[in-house]
Amino acid sequence: MEHVIIEKNILRDNIKIFLNQEQSQSSYILLLSILNSHPCLKNGASFSQNDKGQYYISIFASSFQSFEPQQKELDGCVEKASYFLMSLSNQQRYFESKNYSLTNINTSDILVLYVHDFPIYVCVNTLKMCKIKNDMVDIYFPFSNFSPLLLSPEMREKNSLPCKVHFKSFYYILSSFILMEFFKVYSLEQKQKLLSVLVGTKLYMFFFHSMNLDIERRMLFYL
């Protein structure tokens, strides 16, 4: 992958993940956030620095791959989407505990780790991280690089860059990414149709809370 270098131990289920990016506090925090994306990744895991000063983590994982969502039956999409939102929500919560937030994501930022065939999705691009200051993050990336559906309502109101948005703007973006990549939802009509099918499910409640137009009430909620 573009953002990471991975070494696989061919004799056992163990991989080392190095960030193919400038070593900084952000890279240090990102690697730790991977360990905190799912409890099973902490079993036997270690965080180290090699003789070149590169941070890396060593984790128990049977395999890995780039993010390549496939369109399947609705049940299969719901299952994979649930795995994805649990992992990314845990990673985002860890970032927030360190006063950071993700600002946006795309498919090239995501690494999929497998532990006993269980998929764990993690963001591995430090350029998508930003320090939180007074609940706000700085946005520098051109909005034209993204589908309008992947922009939060707060971003759509901005007319110039750089700009500041509330860190919870990412909650909306995370939900939009899931709708597009797992359910192929590209319009408001398709979104409303899907949500009507999901009413009463955990995934519906996640979308309901994370896409709340009142940003103070927006939350990462999945129980």
Buried (B, 14 or more C-beta within 10 A) or exposed (E): BEBBEBEBEEEEBBBBBBBBBEBEEBBBBBBBBBBBBBEBBEEEBEBEEEEEEBBBBBBBBBEBEEBEBEEEEEEEBBBBBBBBBBBBBBBBEBBBEBEBBBBBBBEEBBBBBBBEEEBBBBBBBBBBBBBBEEEBBBBEEEBEEBEEBBBBEBBEEBEEEEBBBBBBBBBBBBBBBBBBBBBEBEEEEBBEEBBEEBEEEBBBBBBBBBBBEEBEEBEBBBE
